[in-house]
Amino acid sequence: MSEAVVRLIDLTRSFEQGGVRIDVLRGVNLTVAPGEIVALLGPSGSGKSTMLQAVGLLEGGFGGTIEICGVDASKVPSDRRTALRRSHLGFVYQFHHLLQDFNAEENVILPQLVAGVDREAASVRARELLGALGLGQRTTHRPSQLSGGEQQRVAVARALANKPQLVLADEPTGNLDEITADRVLDQFLQLVRGQGSSALIATHNERLALRMDRVVRLHEGVLE
């Protein structure tokens, strides 16, 4: 695939608060190429999460154009946007949001079943990813039995399970100590690059951002 994985053209988002209009995004333009890992840098409250929600097709209210793998998401019905999200996108958040009643392997299997993958093949893929993330001996453990770093690795495996063309990560190591954060990010980047996915990773950490292919900065609602 040679076309951009994601293309944002004049993306805007405003909110009304106390009768006052707040412009969070004021015309964001960005293109992410296939296989490219881009760091979205900016302080807390700068609009990074809002921008990722737009790219992830998670909510409406945005102006401008959001193209996912050549499809203008603003011009297709909601079921088509859901299909785009399911088939092309993966998500990692600061907090893992794992299903507490399921073990690590099952948490990684479930999104594959939703996508129509055979149960046995999904299990093989889950064990493969968890093993690559150093969790080969923890596959049957539930989230409550795992450390914070281990839970976030399961979340990474879940995001990559369906081999998405674009992975969106919102402060994926922001809830971890520095040593664990470095380890999880290393494994995350290695897996993303290994399967040829692109990634847009929001962070306020300059040191981590410099490990990406490219850094863009969100400042006063526009990208620098």
C-alpha positions in Angstrom: 0.0 0.0 0.0 1.5 3.3 -1.1 -1.3 5.7 0.0 -1.2 7.5 3.3 -2.4 5.5 6.3 -4.0 8.6 7.7 -4.4 12.1 6.3 -5.9 15.0 8.3 -6.9 18.1 6.4 -7.9 21.3 8.4 -9.1 19.2 11.3 -11.0 21.3 13.9 -12.7 20.7 17.2 -14.4 23.2 19.5 -16.3 22.9 22.7 -18.8 25.2 24.5 -18.0 25.6 28.2 -19.9 28.1 30.3 -21.1 29.9 27.2 -17.6 30.3 26.0 -16.3 28.6 22.8 -13.0 26.8 23.3 -11.1 25.9 20.1 -9.0 22.8 20.9 -8.0 21.9 17.3 -7.7 24.9 14.9 -6.8 23.4 11.6 -4.6 20.3 12.0 -2.9 18.9 8.9 -1.0 15.6 9.1 -0.1 12.7 6.9 1.3 9.4 8.2 3.0 7.2 5.7 2.8 3.4 5.7 5.2 2.0 8.3 5.9 5.4 9.8 6.0 5.9 13.6 5.1 9.5 14.5 5.3 11.0 18.0 2.6 13.6 18.8 4.3 15.8 21.4 2.6 18.3 23.6 1.9 19.2 27.3 -1.2 17.8 29.1 -4.3 19.6 28.0 -2.9 20.6 24.6 -5.5 18.5 22.7 -3.5 15.3 22.0 -6.2 13.0 23.2 -8.8 14.9 21.3 -6.8 14.6 18.1 -6.4 10.8 18.7 -10.1 10.4 19.3 -10.7 12.1 15.9 -8.2 9.9 14.1 -9.7 6.8 15.9 -13.2 7.7 14.7 -14.3 7.5 18.3 -16.6 10.5 18.4 -18.1 13.1 16.1 -18.2 16.9 16.2 -15.0 17.4 14.2 -14.6 19.7 11.2 -12.3 19.0 8.3 -11.3 15.8 6.7 -10.1 12.5 8.2 -8.9 10.0 5.7 -8.1 6.4 6.9 -6.4 4.3 4.2 -7.8 6.5 1.5 -11.4 6.6 2.8 -12.8 9.9 3.9 -14.5 8.9 7.2 -16.7 12.0 7.2 -18.4 10.9 4.0 -19.4 7.3 5.0 -22.2 6.1 7.3 -21.5 5.1 10.9 -21.4 1.4 10.2 -18.7 2.0 7.6 -16.7 4.1 10.2 -17.1 1.2 12.6 -15.7 -1.2 10.0 -12.8 1.1 9.3 -12.0 1.3 12.9 -12.2 -2.4 13.4 -10.2 -3.4 10.3 -7.5 -0.7 10.2 -6.9 0.7 13.7 -5.5 -0.5 17.0 -5.6 1.4 20.3 -3.3 1.6 23.4 -4.3 4.0 26.2 -2.4 5.2 29.3 -4.6 2.9 31.4 -4.8 -0.6 30.1 -8.7 -1.1 30.2 -8.3 -4.9 30.3 -11.3 -7.1 30.9 -10.9 -8.2 34.5 -12.8 -11.5 34.2 -10.6 -12.7 31.4 -6.9 -13.8 31.5 -4.2 -12.2 29.4 -4.5 -14.6 26.5 -8.3 -14.2 26.4 -8.0 -10.4 26.4 -5.9 -10.7 23.2 -8.1 -13.3 21.7 -11.4 -11.4 22.0 -10.8 -8.6 19.4 -9.7 -11.2 16.9 -13.0 -13.2 17.4 -14.9 -9.9 16.8 -13.0 -9.6 13.6 -14.0 -13.1 12.5 -10.7 -14.9 13.2 -10.9 -18.6 14.1 -10.6 -19.3 17.8 -7.5 -21.6 17.4 -5.7 -19.1 15.1 -6.6 -16.3 17.5 -5.1 -18.2 20.4 -1.9 -18.9 18.5 -1.6 -15.2 17.6 -2.3 -14.2 21.2 0.4 -16.5 22.6 2.9 -15.3 19.9 2.4 -11.6 20.9 2.4 -12.2 24.6 5.6 -14.3 24.2 7.3 -11.5 22.3 6.4 -9.1 25.1 7.9 -11.4 27.7 4.6 -12.7 29.0 4.9 -16.3 27.8 4.5 -17.6 31.3 1.7 -15.2 32.3 -0.9 -16.0 29.6 -3.4 -17.6 32.0 -3.1 -14.8 34.6 -5.9 -12.3 35.0 -5.2 -8.6 35.1 -5.4 -8.5 38.9 -2.5 -11.0 39.0 -0.2 -8.9 36.8 1.9 -5.9 37.5 1.2 -2.5 35.9 3.9 -3.0 33.3 2.6 -6.5 32.5 -1.0 -5.3 32.2 0.2 -2.6 29.7 2.0 -5.2 27.7 -1.2 -7.2 27.4 -2.9 -4.0 26.2 -0.2 -3.6 23.6 -0.7 -7.2 22.4 -4.5 -6.6 22.2 -4.0 -3.5 20.1 -1.7 -5.4 17.7 -3.7 -8.6 17.6 -5.4 -7.9 14.3 -2.3 -6.4 12.6 -3.8 -2.9 12.2 -2.4 -0.6 9.6 -2.4 2.2 12.2 -1.8 2.0 16.0 -3.0 4.9 18.0 -1.3 5.2 21.5 -2.3 7.8 24.0 0.5 8.2 26.6 1.0 4.4 26.5 3.7 4.4 29.2 2.6 7.5 31.1 1.4 5.4 34.1 4.6 3.4 34.4 7.9 4.1 36.1 10.8 5.1 33.9 12.6 1.8 33.6 9.3 -0.1 33.0 8.2 2.6 30.5 11.4 2.2 28.5 11.1 -1.6 28.4 7.4 -1.5 27.3 8.1 1.2 24.7 11.0 -0.8 23.2 8.9 -3.9 22.9 5.9 -1.9 21.5 8.0 -0.2 18.8 9.8 -3.4 17.9 6.5 -5.2 17.3 4.9 -2.3 15.4 7.9 -2.1 13.1 8.1 -5.9 12.8 4.6 -6.2 11.4 4.9 -3.1 9.2 2.2 -1.0 11.0 2.2 2.7 11.3 1.7 4.4 14.7 0.7 7.8 16.1 1.9 8.0 19.7 0.9 10.9 21.9 3.3 11.8 24.7 4.6 14.7 26.7 7.9 13.0 27.2 10.6 14.5 24.9 13.0 11.7 25.5 10.6 9.0 24.4 9.4 11.1 21.5 12.9 11.2 20.0 12.8 7.4 19.6 10.1 7.7 16.9 10.7 8.2 13.2 9.3 11.8 13.3 8.1 14.2 16.0 5.2 16.7 15.5 4.2 19.2 18.2 0.7 20.2 19.0 0.7 23.9 20.0 -2.3 26.1 20.4 -4.4 23.8 18.3 -2.1 23.4 15.3 0.8 21.1 14.5 4.3 22.4 14.3 
